[in-house]
């Protein structure tokens, strides 16, 4: 649903690189969702539904969301009711139709989707089965062949932001003065 991982984009924009803390990344995602970023709302909802690490803990909303989400049909979903109401809350906040979006999220969780960023690759699978670029930690690939092709001809080499490129100005000053 979301085009890019909102938390990683925010982090790179701030010049802090990509966090290795899944909890911290999920907190950034929630902050972006609270500020109205539609992609972050959809990503947070999908990760909560799929029970990814820390998503349900960080994305949980209070009793007010339960009342607002009570009109959505909860049958056919294998997630706890409080999680489902939080998911509906985030979908609505992002401007999505919860009924339609929940069907798509459930399909993605059960069947998988095309997560490989290599153009022209149509391999479907679960998110956890795709390899993550070891440098930028944002791009996902179905295998080594797609990763190599995207690095050489797909333009990922130019887009990939390594730790050296994303260093803070303070680190650069410390290196020059030592």
SEKEDO-147235 format. One record per atom (N, C-alpha, C): residue in one letter; z, y, x; residue number from 0; atom name. Coordinates in steps of 0.1 Angstrom, whole numbers. Last residue first. Layout:
N
+-------+-------+-------+-------+--------+------+
| lotor |    pz |    py |    px | drenti | vose |
+-------+-------+-------+-------+--------+------+
|     A |     Z |     Y |     X |    NUM |   CA |
...
+-------+-------+-------+-------+--------+------+
***
This chain:
178
+-------+-------+-------+-------+--------+------+
| lotor |    pz |    py |    px | drenti | vose |
+-------+-------+-------+-------+--------+------+
|     X |   139 |   152 |   406 |    177 |    N |
|     X |   146 |   142 |   414 |    177 |   CA |
|     X |   138 |   139 |   427 |    177 |    C |
|     X |   124 |   169 |   391 |    176 |    N |
|     X |   134 |   175 |   399 |    176 |   CA |
|     X |   140 |   165 |   409 |    176 |    C |
|     X |   106 |   152 |   376 |    175 |    N |
|     X |   101 |   162 |   386 |    175 |   CA |
|     X |   111 |   167 |   395 |    175 |    C |
|     X |   123 |   138 |   360 |    174 |    N |
|     X |   115 |   131 |   370 |    174 |   CA |
|     X |   110 |   140 |   381 |    174 |    C |
|     X |   135 |   158 |   344 |    173 |    N |
|     X |   143 |   150 |   353 |    173 |   CA |
|     X |   135 |   143 |   364 |    173 |    C |
|     X |   112 |   166 |   330 |    172 |    N |
|     X |   118 |   175 |   339 |    172 |   CA |
|     X |   127 |   168 |   349 |    172 |    C |
|     X |   107 |   142 |   315 |    171 |    N |
|     X |    97 |   147 |   324 |    171 |   CA |
|     X |   103 |   157 |   334 |    171 |    C |
|     X |   130 |   141 |   299 |    170 |    N |
|     X |   128 |   131 |   309 |    170 |   CA |
|     X |   118 |   135 |   319 |    170 |    C |
|     X |   126 |   164 |   284 |    169 |    N |
|     X |   138 |   163 |   292 |    169 |   CA |
|     X |   136 |   153 |   303 |    169 |    C |
|     X |   105 |   158 |   267 |    168 |    N |
|     X |   103 |   168 |   278 |    168 |   CA |
|     X |   114 |   168 |   288 |    168 |    C |
|     X |   102 |   122 |   263 |    167 |    N |
|     X |   107 |   135 |   259 |    167 |   CA |
|     X |   105 |   145 |   270 |    167 |    C |
|     X |    73 |   102 |   262 |    166 |    N |
|     X |    85 |   106 |   268 |    166 |   CA |
|     X |    90 |   120 |   263 |    166 |    C |
|     X |    50 |    91 |   254 |    165 |    N |
|     X |    58 |    96 |   243 |    165 |   CA |
|     X |    72 |   101 |   249 |    165 |    C |
|     X |    37 |    80 |   275 |    164 |    N |
|     X |    30 |    91 |   268 |    164 |   CA |
|     X |    39 |    98 |   258 |    164 |    C |
|     X |    54 |    59 |   282 |    163 |    N |
|     X |    52 |    70 |   292 |    163 |   CA |
|     X |    45 |    82 |   285 |    163 |    C |
|     X |    53 |    42 |   261 |    162 |    N |
|     X |    66 |    49 |   263 |    162 |   CA |
|     X |    64 |    61 |   273 |    162 |    C |
|     X |    21 |    47 |   245 |    161 |    N |
|     X |    31 |    40 |   253 |    161 |   CA |
|     X |    43 |    48 |   255 |    161 |    C |
|     X |     2 |    47 |   219 |    160 |    N |
|     X |    11 |    56 |   226 |    160 |   CA |
|     X |    22 |    48 |   232 |    160 |    C |
|     X |   -32 |    42 |   212 |    159 |    N |
|     X |   -19 |    36 |   216 |    159 |   CA |
|     X |   -10 |    45 |   224 |    159 |    C |
|     X |   -56 |    54 |   210 |    158 |    N |
|     X |   -46 |    58 |   200 |    158 |   CA |
|     X |   -32 |    52 |   204 |    158 |    C |
|     X |   -71 |    43 |   230 |    157 |    N |
|     X |   -70 |    58 |   230 |    157 |   CA |
|     X |   -58 |    62 |   221 |    157 |    C |
|     X |   -70 |    17 |   224 |    156 |    N |
|     X |   -66 |    21 |   237 |    156 |   CA |
|     X |   -63 |    36 |   237 |    156 |    C |
|     X |   -82 |    14 |   200 |    155 |    N |
|     X |   -68 |    14 |   200 |    155 |   CA |
|     X |   -62 |    18 |   213 |    155 |    C |
|     X |  -110 |    12 |   197 |    154 |    N |
|     X |  -104 |    25 |   199 |    154 |   CA |
|     X |   -89 |    26 |   199 |    154 |    C |
|     X |  -125 |   -11 |   197 |    153 |    N |
|     X |  -120 |    -6 |   185 |    153 |   CA |
|     X |  -113 |     8 |   186 |    153 |    C |
|     X |  -131 |   -21 |   222 |    152 |    N |
|     X |  -141 |   -15 |   215 |    152 |   CA |
|     X |  -136 |    -8 |   202 |    152 |    C |
|     X |  -105 |   -29 |   235 |    151 |    N |
|     X |  -117 |   -25 |   243 |    151 |   CA |
|     X |  -127 |   -17 |   235 |    151 |    C |
|     X |   -87 |   -33 |   214 |    150 |    N |
|     X |   -83 |   -25 |   226 |    150 |   CA |
|     X |   -95 |   -20 |   233 |    150 |    C |
|     X |  -100 |   -49 |   197 |    149 |    N |
|     X |   -96 |   -36 |   192 |    149 |   CA |
|     X |   -92 |   -27 |   204 |    149 |    C |
|     X |  -103 |   -72 |   213 |    148 |    N |
|     X |  -115 |   -65 |   208 |    148 |   CA |
|     X |  -111 |   -51 |   204 |    148 |    C |
|     X |   -76 |   -79 |   217 |    147 |    N |
|     X |   -85 |   -76 |   229 |    147 |   CA |
|     X |   -97 |   -68 |   224 |    147 |    C |
|     X |   -69 |   -85 |   191 |    146 |    N |
|     X |   -62 |   -75 |   198 |    146 |   CA |
|     X |   -70 |   -70 |   210 |    146 |    C |
|     X |   -86 |  -106 |   184 |    145 |    N |
|     X |   -87 |   -93 |   177 |    145 |   CA |
|     X |   -80 |   -82 |   184 |    145 |    C |
|     X |   -76 |  -125 |   203 |    144 |    N |
|     X |   -90 |  -121 |   203 |    144 |   CA |
|     X |   -92 |  -108 |   196 |    144 |    C |
|     X |   -49 |  -130 |   196 |    143 |    N |
|     X |   -53 |  -123 |   209 |    143 |   CA |
|     X |   -67 |  -118 |   209 |    143 |    C |
|     X |   -44 |  -123 |   160 |    142 |    N |
|     X |   -45 |  -131 |   172 |    142 |   CA |
|     X |   -49 |  -123 |   185 |    142 |    C |
|     X |   -40 |  -104 |   141 |    141 |    N |
|     X |   -39 |  -118 |   137 |    141 |   CA |
|     X |   -39 |  -127 |   149 |    141 |    C |
|     X |   -20 |   -75 |   148 |    140 |    N |
|     X |   -32 |   -83 |   150 |    140 |   CA |
|     X |   -29 |   -98 |   146 |    140 |    C |
|     X |    -9 |   -42 |   142 |    139 |    N |
|     X |    -7 |   -56 |   141 |    139 |   CA |
|     X |   -20 |   -63 |   142 |    139 |    C |
|     X |     6 |   -13 |   157 |    138 |    N |
|     X |    -6 |   -20 |   153 |    138 |   CA |
|     X |    -3 |   -35 |   152 |    138 |    C |
|     X |    32 |    -6 |   166 |    137 |    N |
|     X |    28 |    -2 |   152 |    137 |   CA |
|     X |    16 |   -11 |   148 |    137 |    C |
|     X |    40 |    -8 |   192 |    136 |    N |
|     X |    48 |   -15 |   182 |    136 |   CA |
|     X |    44 |   -11 |   168 |    136 |    C |
|     X |    27 |     1 |   215 |    135 |    N |
|     X |    30 |    11 |   205 |    135 |   CA |
|     X |    39 |     5 |   194 |    135 |    C |
|     X |    29 |   -23 |   232 |    134 |    N |
|     X |    31 |   -10 |   237 |    134 |   CA |
|     X |    35 |     0 |   226 |    134 |    C |
|     X |    23 |   -48 |   219 |    133 |    N |
|     X |    36 |   -46 |   227 |    133 |   CA |
|     X |    39 |   -32 |   232 |    133 |    C |
|     X |    14 |   -49 |   186 |    132 |    N |
|     X |    10 |   -44 |   199 |    132 |   CA |
|     X |    23 |   -42 |   207 |    132 |    C |
|     X |    25 |   -79 |   170 |    131 |    N |
|     X |    26 |   -65 |   171 |    131 |   CA |
|     X |    21 |   -61 |   185 |    131 |    C |
|     X |     9 |  -106 |   151 |    130 |    N |
|     X |    15 |  -101 |   163 |    130 |   CA |
|     X |    15 |   -85 |   163 |    130 |    C |
|     X |    18 |  -119 |   119 |    129 |    N |
|     X |     9 |  -111 |   127 |    129 |   CA |
|     X |    16 |  -106 |   140 |    129 |    C |
|     X |    36 |  -132 |   104 |    128 |    N |
|     X |    28 |  -140 |   112 |    128 |   CA |
|     X |    18 |  -132 |   121 |    128 |    C |
|     X |    49 |  -113 |    88 |    127 |    N |
|     X |    57 |  -119 |   100 |    127 |   CA |
|     X |    48 |  -127 |   109 |    127 |    C |
|     X |    31 |  -109 |    68 |    126 |    N |
|     X |    33 |   -99 |    78 |    126 |   CA |
|     X |    40 |  -104 |    90 |    126 |    C |
|     X |    10 |  -137 |    60 |    125 |    N |
|     X |    23 |  -130 |    59 |    125 |   CA |
|     X |    25 |  -120 |    70 |    125 |    C |
|     X |   -26 |  -132 |    57 |    124 |    N |
|     X |   -14 |  -139 |    60 |    124 |   CA |
|     X |    -2 |  -131 |    57 |    124 |    C |
|     X |   -61 |  -132 |    62 |    123 |    N |
|     X |   -49 |  -129 |    53 |    123 |   CA |
|     X |   -38 |  -137 |    58 |    123 |    C |
|     X |   -86 |  -116 |    80 |    122 |    N |
|     X |   -77 |  -127 |    80 |    122 |   CA |
|     X |   -65 |  -123 |    71 |    122 |    C |
|     X |  -108 |  -100 |    84 |    121 |    N |
|     X |  -104 |  -102 |    70 |    121 |   CA |
|     X |   -94 |  -114 |    69 |    121 |    C |
|     X |  -119 |   -75 |   105 |    120 |    N |
|     X |  -112 |   -87 |   104 |    120 |   CA |
|     X |  -106 |   -89 |    90 |    120 |    C |
|     X |  -131 |   -50 |   105 |    119 |    N |
|     X |  -139 |   -61 |   102 |    119 |   CA |
|     X |  -132 |   -75 |   102 |    119 |    C |
|     X |  -109 |   -36 |   129 |    118 |    N |
|     X |  -119 |   -34 |   119 |    118 |   CA |
|     X |  -128 |   -46 |   117 |    118 |    C |
|     X |   -77 |   -46 |   133 |    117 |    N |
|     X |   -90 |   -47 |   139 |    117 |   CA |
|     X |  -100 |   -46 |   128 |    117 |    C |
|     X |   -53 |   -48 |   121 |    116 |    N |
|     X |   -59 |   -35 |   121 |    116 |   CA |
|     X |   -72 |   -35 |   128 |    116 |    C |
|     X |   -42 |   -72 |    98 |    115 |    N |
|     X |   -48 |   -70 |   111 |    115 |   CA |
|     X |   -56 |   -57 |   111 |    115 |    C |
|     X |   -34 |   -77 |    73 |    114 |    N |
|     X |   -26 |   -68 |    81 |    114 |   CA |
|     X |   -32 |   -65 |    95 |    114 |    C |
|     X |   -42 |   -86 |    43 |    113 |    N |
|     X |   -49 |   -83 |    55 |    113 |   CA |
|     X |   -41 |   -73 |    63 |    113 |    C |
|     X |   -14 |  -107 |    30 |    112 |    N |
|     X |   -25 |   -97 |    29 |    112 |   CA |
|     X |   -32 |   -95 |    42 |    112 |    C |
|     X |     4 |  -131 |    10 |    111 |    N |
|     X |     1 |  -124 |    22 |    111 |   CA |
|     X |   -10 |  -114 |    20 |    111 |    C |
|     X |    14 |  -144 |   -12 |    110 |    N |
|     X |     2 |  -148 |    -7 |    110 |   CA |
|     X |    -1 |  -142 |     7 |    110 |    C |
|     X |    40 |  -132 |   -17 |    109 |    N |
|     X |    38 |  -146 |   -19 |    109 |   CA |
|     X |    25 |  -151 |   -12 |    109 |    C |
|     X |    38 |  -105 |   -11 |    108 |    N |
|     X |    49 |  -113 |    -6 |    108 |   CA |
|     X |    46 |  -128 |    -7 |    108 |    C |
|     X |    15 |   -97 |   -25 |    107 |    N |
|     X |    15 |   -96 |   -11 |    107 |   CA |
|     X |    26 |  -105 |    -5 |    107 |    C |
|     X |    24 |  -102 |   -52 |    106 |    N |
|     X |    12 |  -109 |   -46 |    106 |   CA |
|     X |    12 |  -109 |   -31 |    106 |    C |
|     X |    44 |   -83 |   -53 |    105 |    N |
|     X |    47 |   -97 |   -54 |    105 |   CA |
|     X |    36 |  -106 |   -49 |    105 |    C |
|     X |    29 |   -59 |   -50 |    104 |    N |
|     X |    39 |   -63 |   -40 |    104 |   CA |
|     X |    42 |   -77 |   -41 |    104 |    C |
|     X |    13 |   -61 |   -74 |    103 |    N |
|     X |     7 |   -61 |   -61 |    103 |   CA |
|     X |    17 |   -65 |   -50 |    103 |    C |
|     X |    33 |   -59 |   -94 |    102 |    N |
|     X |    24 |   -71 |   -93 |    102 |   CA |
|     X |    18 |   -72 |   -79 |    102 |    C |
|     X |    44 |   -34 |   -88 |    101 |    N |
|     X |    52 |   -46 |   -86 |    101 |   CA |
|     X |    44 |   -59 |   -86 |    101 |    C |
|     X |    23 |   -17 |   -95 |    100 |    N |
|     X |    27 |   -18 |   -81 |    100 |   CA |
|     X |    35 |   -31 |   -78 |    100 |    C |
|     X |    23 |   -20 |  -123 |     99 |    N |
|     X |    11 |   -24 |  -115 |     99 |   CA |
|     X |    15 |   -26 |  -100 |     99 |    C |
|     X |    49 |   -11 |  -128 |     98 |    N |
|     X |    44 |   -24 |  -133 |     98 |   CA |
|     X |    32 |   -28 |  -125 |     98 |    C |
|     X |    51 |    15 |  -117 |     97 |    N |
|     X |    59 |     4 |  -112 |     97 |   CA |
|     X |    54 |   -10 |  -117 |     97 |    C |
|     X |    27 |    36 |  -105 |     96 |    N |
|     X |    31 |    29 |  -117 |     96 |   CA |
|     X |    39 |    16 |  -113 |     96 |    C |
|     X |    39 |    60 |   -81 |     95 |    N |
|     X |    32 |    48 |   -84 |     95 |   CA |
|     X |    36 |    43 |   -98 |     95 |    C |
|     X |    53 |    81 |   -70 |     94 |    N |
|     X |    42 |    84 |   -79 |     94 |   CA |
|     X |    34 |    72 |   -83 |     94 |    C |
|     X |    75 |    77 |   -54 |     93 |    N |
|     X |    62 |    79 |   -47 |     93 |   CA |
|     X |    50 |    81 |   -56 |     93 |    C |
|     X |    94 |    73 |   -74 |     92 |    N |
|     X |    95 |    85 |   -66 |     92 |   CA |
|     X |    82 |    88 |   -58 |     92 |    C |
|     X |    85 |    48 |   -83 |     91 |    N |
|     X |    84 |    60 |   -92 |     91 |   CA |
|     X |    84 |    73 |   -84 |     91 |    C |
|     X |    92 |    33 |   -61 |     90 |    N |
|     X |    78 |    33 |   -66 |     90 |   CA |
|     X |    76 |    45 |   -74 |     90 |    C |
|     X |   120 |    36 |   -60 |     89 |    N |
|     X |   112 |    41 |   -49 |     89 |   CA |
|     X |    97 |    42 |   -53 |     89 |    C |
|     X |   127 |    24 |   -85 |     88 |    N |
|     X |   131 |    38 |   -82 |     88 |   CA |
|     X |   122 |    44 |   -71 |     88 |    C |
|     X |   119 |    -2 |   -81 |     87 |    N |
|     X |   113 |     6 |   -91 |     87 |   CA |
|     X |   115 |    21 |   -89 |     87 |    C |
|     X |   138 |    -9 |   -61 |     86 |    N |
|     X |   123 |   -10 |   -58 |     86 |   CA |
|     X |   116 |    -1 |   -68 |     86 |    C |
|     X |   161 |    -8 |   -75 |     85 |    N |
|     X |   159 |     1 |   -64 |     85 |   CA |
|     X |   144 |     2 |   -60 |     85 |    C |
|     X |   157 |   -28 |   -94 |     84 |    N |
|     X |   158 |   -15 |   -99 |     84 |   CA |
|     X |   156 |    -4 |   -87 |     84 |    C |
|     X |   156 |   -50 |   -76 |     83 |    N |
|     X |   144 |   -47 |   -84 |     83 |   CA |
|     X |   145 |   -33 |   -89 |     83 |    C |
|     X |   182 |   -50 |   -67 |     82 |    N |
|     X |   172 |   -48 |   -57 |     82 |   CA |
|     X |   159 |   -43 |   -65 |     82 |    C |
|     X |   196 |   -57 |   -90 |     81 |    N |
|     X |   199 |   -44 |   -84 |     81 |   CA |
|     X |   188 |   -40 |   -74 |     81 |    C |
|     X |   185 |   -83 |   -96 |     80 |    N |
|     X |   182 |   -71 |  -105 |     80 |   CA |
|     X |   185 |   -58 |   -98 |     80 |    C |
|     X |   171 |  -101 |   -68 |     79 |    N |
|     X |   182 |   -97 |   -76 |     79 |   CA |
|     X |   179 |   -84 |   -84 |     79 |    C |
|     X |   138 |  -116 |   -72 |     78 |    N |
|     X |   147 |  -108 |   -65 |     78 |   CA |
|     X |   159 |  -104 |   -74 |     78 |    C |
|     X |   116 |  -129 |   -84 |     77 |    N |
|     X |   127 |  -137 |   -78 |     77 |   CA |
|     X |   136 |  -129 |   -69 |     77 |    C |
|     X |   102 |  -121 |  -115 |     76 |    N |
|     X |   105 |  -117 |  -101 |     76 |   CA |
|     X |   117 |  -124 |   -96 |     76 |    C |
|     X |   100 |  -128 |  -141 |     75 |    N |
|     X |    90 |  -133 |  -132 |     75 |   CA |
|     X |    92 |  -128 |  -118 |     75 |    C |
|     X |   111 |   -98 |  -157 |     74 |    N |
|     X |   109 |  -112 |  -157 |     74 |   CA |
|     X |    98 |  -116 |  -147 |     74 |    C |
|     X |   116 |   -71 |  -159 |     73 |    N |
|     X |   121 |   -77 |  -147 |     73 |   CA |
|     X |   118 |   -92 |  -147 |     73 |    C |
|     X |    99 |   -43 |  -170 |     72 |    N |
|     X |   101 |   -57 |  -172 |     72 |   CA |
|     X |   105 |   -64 |  -159 |     72 |    C |
|     X |   116 |   -12 |  -172 |     71 |    N |
|     X |   106 |   -20 |  -165 |     71 |   CA |
|     X |   109 |   -35 |  -167 |     71 |    C |
|     X |   137 |     2 |  -182 |     70 |    N |
|     X |   126 |    -1 |  -191 |     70 |   CA |
|     X |   115 |    -9 |  -185 |     70 |    C |
|     X |   156 |     7 |  -162 |     69 |    N |
|     X |   159 |    -4 |  -171 |     69 |   CA |
|     X |   147 |    -7 |  -181 |     69 |    C |
|     X |   154 |    27 |  -144 |     68 |    N |
|     X |   145 |    16 |  -142 |     68 |   CA |
|     X |   147 |     5 |  -152 |     68 |    C |
|     X |   174 |    45 |  -151 |     67 |    N |
|     X |   161 |    50 |  -151 |     67 |   CA |
|     X |   151 |    38 |  -150 |     67 |    C |
|     X |   197 |    29 |  -146 |     66 |    N |
|     X |   194 |    34 |  -159 |     66 |   CA |
|     X |   180 |    38 |  -161 |     66 |    C |
|     X |   195 |    26 |  -118 |     65 |    N |
|     X |   195 |    14 |  -127 |     65 |   CA |
|     X |   192 |    18 |  -141 |     65 |    C |
|     X |   197 |    51 |  -108 |     64 |    N |
|     X |   184 |    45 |  -107 |     64 |   CA |
|     X |   183 |    32 |  -117 |     64 |    C |
|     X |   224 |    55 |  -112 |     63 |    N |
|     X |   215 |    64 |  -119 |     63 |   CA |
|     X |   201 |    58 |  -119 |     63 |    C |
|     X |   238 |    38 |   -94 |     62 |    N |
|     X |   237 |    35 |  -108 |     62 |   CA |
|     X |   227 |    43 |  -116 |     62 |    C |
|     X |   219 |    41 |   -62 |     61 |    N |
|     X |   230 |    39 |   -71 |     61 |   CA |
|     X |   227 |    36 |   -86 |     61 |    C |
|     X |   198 |    21 |   -40 |     60 |    N |
|     X |   201 |    33 |   -48 |     60 |   CA |
|     X |   212 |    30 |   -58 |     60 |    C |
|     X |   189 |     7 |    -9 |     59 |    N |
|     X |   197 |     6 |   -21 |     59 |   CA |
|     X |   200 |    20 |   -27 |     59 |    C |
|     X |   178 |     8 |    16 |     58 |    N |
|     X |   170 |    13 |     5 |     58 |   CA |
|     X |   177 |    13 |    -9 |     58 |    C |
|     X |   195 |    -4 |    34 |     57 |    N |
|     X |   192 |    10 |    35 |     57 |   CA |
|     X |   186 |    16 |    23 |     57 |    C |
|     X |   196 |   -31 |    24 |     56 |    N |
|     X |   208 |   -23 |    27 |     56 |   CA |
|     X |   206 |    -8 |    27 |     56 |    C |
|     X |   170 |   -39 |    22 |     55 |    N |
|     X |   178 |   -38 |    10 |     55 |   CA |
|     X |   191 |   -30 |    12 |     55 |    C |
|     X |   162 |   -37 |    49 |     54 |    N |
|     X |   155 |   -29 |    39 |     54 |   CA |
|     X |   164 |   -28 |    27 |     54 |    C |
|     X |   173 |   -53 |    70 |     53 |    N |
|     X |   180 |   -40 |    67 |     53 |   CA |
|     X |   173 |   -32 |    55 |     53 |    C |
|     X |   144 |   -72 |    72 |     52 |    N |
|     X |   157 |   -68 |    78 |     52 |   CA |
|     X |   161 |   -54 |    75 |     52 |    C |
|     X |   130 |   -78 |    40 |     51 |    N |
|     X |   128 |   -76 |    54 |     51 |   CA |
|     X |   141 |   -71 |    59 |     51 |    C |
|     X |   125 |   -86 |    13 |     50 |    N |
|     X |   138 |   -89 |    20 |     50 |   CA |
|     X |   136 |   -89 |    35 |     50 |    C |
|     X |   104 |   -78 |    -3 |     49 |    N |
|     X |   102 |   -89 |     6 |     49 |   CA |
|     X |   114 |   -93 |    15 |     49 |    C |
|     X |   115 |   -56 |   -15 |     48 |    N |
|     X |   111 |   -67 |   -23 |     48 |   CA |
|     X |   110 |   -80 |   -14 |     48 |    C |
|     X |   118 |   -39 |     7 |     47 |    N |
|     X |   130 |   -43 |     0 |     47 |   CA |
|     X |   127 |   -56 |    -8 |     47 |    C |
|     X |    91 |   -35 |    14 |     46 |    N |
|     X |   100 |   -42 |    24 |     46 |   CA |
|     X |   113 |   -47 |    17 |     46 |    C |
|     X |    82 |   -22 |    -9 |     45 |    N |
|     X |    76 |   -35 |    -5 |     45 |   CA |
|     X |    85 |   -42 |     4 |     45 |    C |
|     X |    98 |     2 |    -7 |     44 |    N |
|     X |    98 |    -7 |   -19 |     44 |   CA |
|     X |    93 |   -21 |   -16 |     44 |    C |
|     X |    89 |    12 |    17 |     43 |    N |
|     X |   103 |     9 |    15 |     43 |   CA |
|     X |   105 |    -1 |     4 |     43 |    C |
|     X |    62 |    17 |    11 |     42 |    N |
|     X |    66 |     7 |    22 |     42 |   CA |
|     X |    80 |     3 |    20 |     42 |    C |
|     X |    64 |    36 |   -10 |     41 |    N |
|     X |    57 |    23 |   -12 |     41 |   CA |
|     X |    61 |    12 |    -2 |     41 |    C |
|     X |    77 |    57 |     4 |     40 |    N |
|     X |    82 |    51 |    -8 |     40 |   CA |
|     X |    77 |    37 |   -11 |     40 |    C |
|     X |    58 |    62 |    24 |     39 |    N |
|     X |    71 |    57 |    28 |     39 |   CA |
|     X |    78 |    51 |    16 |     39 |    C |
|     X |    37 |    72 |     9 |     38 |    N |
|     X |    35 |    60 |    16 |     38 |   CA |
|     X |    48 |    54 |    21 |     38 |    C |
|     X |    48 |    96 |    -2 |     37 |    N |
|     X |    45 |    85 |   -11 |     37 |   CA |
|     X |    43 |    71 |    -3 |     37 |    C |
|     X |    75 |   114 |     7 |     36 |    N |
|     X |    63 |   108 |    13 |     36 |   CA |
|     X |    60 |    95 |     5 |     36 |    C |
|     X |    98 |   127 |    -3 |     35 |    N |
|     X |    86 |   126 |   -12 |     35 |   CA |
|     X |    74 |   120 |    -5 |     35 |    C |
|     X |   121 |   125 |    10 |     34 |    N |
|     X |   114 |   138 |    11 |     34 |   CA |
|     X |   101 |   137 |     4 |     34 |    C |
|     X |   128 |    99 |     7 |     33 |    N |
|     X |   136 |   108 |     0 |     33 |   CA |
|     X |   129 |   122 |     0 |     33 |    C |
|     X |   110 |    88 |    25 |     32 |    N |
|     X |   108 |    85 |    11 |     32 |   CA |
|     X |   116 |    95 |     3 |     32 |    C |
|     X |   120 |    96 |    50 |     31 |    N |
|     X |   107 |   101 |    46 |     31 |   CA |
|     X |   105 |    99 |    31 |     31 |    C |
|     X |   145 |    82 |    48 |     30 |    N |
|     X |   145 |    97 |    49 |     30 |   CA |
|     X |   131 |   103 |    45 |     30 |    C |
|     X |   135 |    56 |    49 |     29 |    N |
|     X |   142 |    61 |    37 |     29 |   CA |
|     X |   142 |    76 |    36 |     29 |    C |
|     X |   125 |    56 |    75 |     28 |    N |
|     X |   116 |    53 |    63 |     28 |   CA |
|     X |   122 |    58 |    50 |     28 |    C |
|     X |   148 |    59 |    89 |     27 |    N |
|     X |   137 |    69 |    90 |     27 |   CA |
|     X |   128 |    68 |    78 |     27 |    C |
|     X |   160 |    35 |    82 |     26 |    N |
|     X |   166 |    47 |    78 |     26 |   CA |
|     X |   156 |    59 |    79 |     26 |    C |
|     X |   143 |    17 |    95 |     25 |    N |
|     X |   144 |    16 |    80 |     25 |   CA |
|     X |   150 |    29 |    75 |     25 |    C |
|     X |   147 |    23 |   121 |     24 |    N |
|     X |   134 |    25 |   116 |     24 |   CA |
|     X |   134 |    25 |   100 |     24 |    C |
|     X |   174 |    15 |   123 |     23 |    N |
|     X |   171 |    29 |   124 |     23 |   CA |
|     X |   157 |    32 |   119 |     23 |    C |
|     X |   171 |   -13 |   119 |     22 |    N |
|     X |   179 |    -5 |   110 |     22 |   CA |
|     X |   176 |    10 |   110 |     22 |    C |
|     X |   156 |   -20 |   141 |     21 |    N |
|     X |   150 |   -21 |   127 |     21 |   CA |
|     X |   158 |   -14 |   117 |     21 |    C |
|     X |   152 |    -5 |   171 |     20 |    N |
|     X |   162 |    -8 |   161 |     20 |   CA |
|     X |   156 |    -8 |   147 |     20 |    C |
|     X |   133 |     5 |   187 |     19 |    N |
|     X |   134 |    -9 |   186 |     19 |   CA |
|     X |   144 |   -14 |   176 |     19 |    C |
|     X |   112 |    33 |   178 |     18 |    N |
|     X |   125 |    27 |   180 |     18 |   CA |
|     X |   124 |    12 |   179 |     18 |    C |
|     X |    88 |    49 |   197 |     17 |    N |
|     X |    91 |    40 |   186 |     17 |   CA |
|     X |   104 |    33 |   188 |     17 |    C |
|     X |    92 |    84 |   207 |     16 |    N |
|     X |    87 |    70 |   208 |     16 |   CA |
|     X |    90 |    62 |   196 |     16 |    C |
|     X |    99 |   109 |   202 |     15 |    N |
|     X |   110 |   100 |   206 |     15 |   CA |
|     X |   105 |    86 |   208 |     15 |    C |
|     X |    83 |   129 |   192 |     14 |    N |
|     X |    83 |   127 |   206 |     14 |   CA |
|     X |    94 |   118 |   211 |     14 |    C |
|     X |    79 |   134 |   165 |     13 |    N |
|     X |    91 |   140 |   171 |     13 |   CA |
|     X |    92 |   138 |   186 |     13 |    C |
|     X |    58 |   117 |   162 |     12 |    N |
|     X |    56 |   131 |   161 |     12 |   CA |
|     X |    67 |   139 |   167 |     12 |    C |
|     X |    70 |    92 |   164 |     11 |    N |
|     X |    61 |    96 |   174 |     11 |   CA |
|     X |    58 |   111 |   174 |     11 |    C |
|     X |    86 |    93 |   140 |     10 |    N |
|     X |    92 |    92 |   153 |     10 |   CA |
|     X |    83 |    96 |   164 |     10 |    C |
|     X |    66 |    94 |   121 |      9 |    N |
|     X |    75 |   105 |   122 |      9 |   CA |
|     X |    82 |   105 |   135 |      9 |    C |
|     X |    53 |    69 |   126 |      8 |    N |
|     X |    46 |    82 |   127 |      8 |   CA |
|     X |    55 |    93 |   128 |      8 |    C |
|     X |    74 |    51 |   120 |      7 |    N |
|     X |    69 |    52 |   133 |      7 |   CA |
|     X |    61 |    65 |   136 |      7 |    C |
|     X |    77 |    56 |    92 |      6 |    N |
|     X |    88 |    59 |   101 |      6 |   CA |
|     X |    83 |    60 |   116 |      6 |    C |
|     X |    52 |    49 |    81 |      5 |    N |
|     X |    56 |    62 |    81 |      5 |   CA |
|     X |    68 |    65 |    91 |      5 |    C |
|     X |    27 |    30 |    91 |      4 |    N |
|     X |    41 |    29 |    91 |      4 |   CA |
|     X |    47 |    43 |    92 |      4 |    C |
|     X |    -1 |    37 |    70 |      3 |    N |
|     X |     5 |    36 |    83 |      3 |   CA |
|     X |    20 |    35 |    81 |      3 |    C |
|     X |    -8 |    34 |    43 |      2 |    N |
|     X |   -18 |    33 |    53 |      2 |   CA |
|     X |   -12 |    31 |    67 |      2 |    C |
|     X |     8 |    13 |    19 |      1 |    N |
|     X |     9 |    25 |    28 |      1 |   CA |
|     X |    -2 |    23 |    39 |      1 |    C |
|     X |     0 |   -12 |     8 |      0 |    N |
|     X |     0 |     0 |     0 |      0 |   CA |
|     X |     0 |    13 |     9 |      0 |    C |
+-------+-------+-------+-------+--------+------+
***
